[in-house]
């Protein structure tokens, strides 16, 4: 797994263009807010790790359900979209005690998901 030393979601949310996203996160129930925050961290980290990948969407539960373990969201069967293709992704996203800030992160990018599997994984084909 890739274990970045710098967390990126907080910085991404500080950008002026993220104001709407910050407001939306504040209105979500805790479970959804945690998932969205961790998904944002995953997309930012994937792009820094490999500049040719530019994730624009991530489904953390595409191939298996996520689970919380203490302050850590574990997504073992996620998928992210980049350049009209879906790719496997797994991650561990550790949050602070208030579940408001990512404090640790590790991820693994897998293979491209064949287009014929997208519907079964509830991955949209439209862009």
One Martini backbone bead per residue (centre of mass of N, CA, C, O) as a GRO file, in nm:
protein
  127
    1UNK     BB    1   0.100   0.034   0.017
    2UNK     BB    2   0.030   0.362   0.011
    3UNK     BB    3   0.201   0.611   0.241
    4UNK     BB    4   0.135   0.907   0.302
    5UNK     BB    5   0.250   1.200   0.482
    6UNK     BB    6   0.035   1.384   0.338
    7UNK     BB    7  -0.253   1.549   0.375
    8UNK     BB    8  -0.520   1.681   0.135
    9UNK     BB    9  -0.821   1.754   0.205
   10UNK     BB   10  -0.796   2.018   0.364
   11UNK     BB   11  -0.665   2.179   0.136
   12UNK     BB   12  -0.892   2.137  -0.075
   13UNK     BB   13  -1.120   2.273   0.109
   14UNK     BB   14  -0.976   2.569   0.111
   15UNK     BB   15  -1.055   2.627  -0.152
   16UNK     BB   16  -1.261   2.848  -0.304
   17UNK     BB   17  -1.407   2.620  -0.492
   18UNK     BB   18  -1.504   2.450  -0.208
   19UNK     BB   19  -1.748   2.577  -0.063
   20UNK     BB   20  -1.985   2.389  -0.141
   21UNK     BB   21  -1.860   2.132  -0.024
   22UNK     BB   22  -1.840   2.226   0.268
   23UNK     BB   23  -2.145   2.266   0.303
   24UNK     BB   24  -2.234   1.978   0.235
   25UNK     BB   25  -2.076   1.830   0.455
   26UNK     BB   26  -2.229   1.978   0.695
   27UNK     BB   27  -2.518   1.821   0.607
   28UNK     BB   28  -2.418   1.553   0.675
   29UNK     BB   29  -2.402   1.266   0.788
   30UNK     BB   30  -2.147   1.113   0.934
   31UNK     BB   31  -2.108   0.871   0.741
   32UNK     BB   32  -2.105   1.044   0.478
   33UNK     BB   33  -1.883   1.244   0.553
   34UNK     BB   34  -1.658   1.042   0.587
   35UNK     BB   35  -1.666   0.923   0.302
   36UNK     BB   36  -1.617   1.190   0.147
   37UNK     BB   37  -1.349   1.265   0.279
   38UNK     BB   38  -1.200   1.001   0.197
   39UNK     BB   39  -1.247   1.025  -0.108
   40UNK     BB   40  -1.095   1.287  -0.142
   41UNK     BB   41  -0.826   1.184  -0.043
   42UNK     BB   42  -0.794   0.965  -0.256
   43UNK     BB   43  -0.798   1.142  -0.511
   44UNK     BB   44  -0.559   1.320  -0.435
   45UNK     BB   45  -0.346   1.094  -0.392
   46UNK     BB   46  -0.357   0.963  -0.670
   47UNK     BB   47  -0.266   1.214  -0.832
   48UNK     BB   48   0.009   1.249  -0.691
   49UNK     BB   49   0.119   0.964  -0.750
   50UNK     BB   50  -0.045   0.991  -1.046
   51UNK     BB   51  -0.079   1.227  -1.287
   52UNK     BB   52  -0.246   1.054  -1.506
   53UNK     BB   53  -0.442   1.052  -1.271
   54UNK     BB   54  -0.796   1.192  -1.266
   55UNK     BB   55  -1.007   1.192  -1.039
   56UNK     BB   56  -1.388   1.238  -1.037
   57UNK     BB   57  -1.462   0.957  -0.896
   58UNK     BB   58  -1.595   0.771  -0.600
   59UNK     BB   59  -1.659   0.423  -0.497
   60UNK     BB   60  -1.625   0.263  -0.193
   61UNK     BB   61  -1.869   0.018  -0.254
   62UNK     BB   62  -1.859  -0.137  -0.532
   63UNK     BB   63  -1.739  -0.447  -0.427
   64UNK     BB   64  -1.759  -0.352  -0.117
   65UNK     BB   65  -1.805  -0.292   0.192
   66UNK     BB   66  -1.772  -0.079   0.432
   67UNK     BB   67  -1.574   0.004   0.737
   68UNK     BB   68  -1.560   0.060   1.082
   69UNK     BB   69  -1.256   0.123   1.289
   70UNK     BB   70  -1.311   0.330   1.490
   71UNK     BB   71  -1.133   0.594   1.306
   72UNK     BB   72  -1.162   0.383   1.052
   73UNK     BB   73  -1.188   0.365   0.708
   74UNK     BB   74  -1.275   0.072   0.513
   75UNK     BB   75  -1.183   0.017   0.162
   76UNK     BB   76  -1.174  -0.287  -0.040
   77UNK     BB   77  -1.403  -0.212  -0.298
   78UNK     BB   78  -1.327   0.018  -0.485
   79UNK     BB   79  -1.384   0.304  -0.717
   80UNK     BB   80  -1.239   0.492  -0.990
   81UNK     BB   81  -1.246   0.778  -1.204
   82UNK     BB   82  -1.053   0.802  -1.520
   83UNK     BB   83  -1.081   0.881  -1.830
   84UNK     BB   84  -1.344   0.685  -1.861
   85UNK     BB   85  -1.235   0.501  -1.624
   86UNK     BB   86  -1.224   0.219  -1.412
   87UNK     BB   87  -1.080   0.158  -1.080
   88UNK     BB   88  -0.927   0.001  -0.845
   89UNK     BB   89  -0.976   0.051  -0.478
   90UNK     BB   90  -0.796   0.085  -0.170
   91UNK     BB   91  -0.859   0.187   0.183
   92UNK     BB   92  -0.721   0.379   0.467
   93UNK     BB   93  -0.903   0.603   0.694
   94UNK     BB   94  -0.786   0.826   0.927
   95UNK     BB   95  -0.935   0.987   1.204
   96UNK     BB   96  -1.025   1.191   1.416
   97UNK     BB   97  -1.221   1.203   1.696
   98UNK     BB   98  -1.440   1.392   1.524
   99UNK     BB   99  -1.450   1.307   1.218
  100UNK     BB  100  -1.303   1.580   1.044
  101UNK     BB  101  -1.002   1.453   0.999
  102UNK     BB  102  -0.732   1.355   0.825
  103UNK     BB  103  -0.441   1.155   0.968
  104UNK     BB  104  -0.456   0.890   0.779
  105UNK     BB  105  -0.312   0.704   0.488
  106UNK     BB  106  -0.402   0.427   0.260
  107UNK     BB  107  -0.324   0.279  -0.072
  108UNK     BB  108  -0.469   0.091  -0.361
  109UNK     BB  109  -0.416   0.028  -0.696
  110UNK     BB  110  -0.567  -0.125  -0.953
  111UNK     BB  111  -0.730  -0.232  -1.199
  112UNK     BB  112  -0.907  -0.219  -1.455
  113UNK     BB  113  -1.246  -0.209  -1.522
  114UNK     BB  114  -1.450  -0.370  -1.697
  115UNK     BB  115  -1.718  -0.256  -1.867
  116UNK     BB  116  -1.900  -0.518  -1.815
  117UNK     BB  117  -1.888  -0.453  -1.482
  118UNK     BB  118  -2.024  -0.180  -1.411
  119UNK     BB  119  -2.321  -0.252  -1.350
  120UNK     BB  120  -2.266  -0.456  -1.113
  121UNK     BB  121  -2.103  -0.202  -0.958
  122UNK     BB  122  -2.253   0.073  -0.999
  123UNK     BB  123  -2.115   0.208  -1.260
  124UNK     BB  124  -2.112   0.470  -1.445
  125UNK     BB  125  -2.105   0.534  -1.801
  126UNK     BB  126  -2.163   0.816  -1.765
  127UNK     BB  127  -2.047   1.173  -1.779
   0.00000   0.00000   0.00000
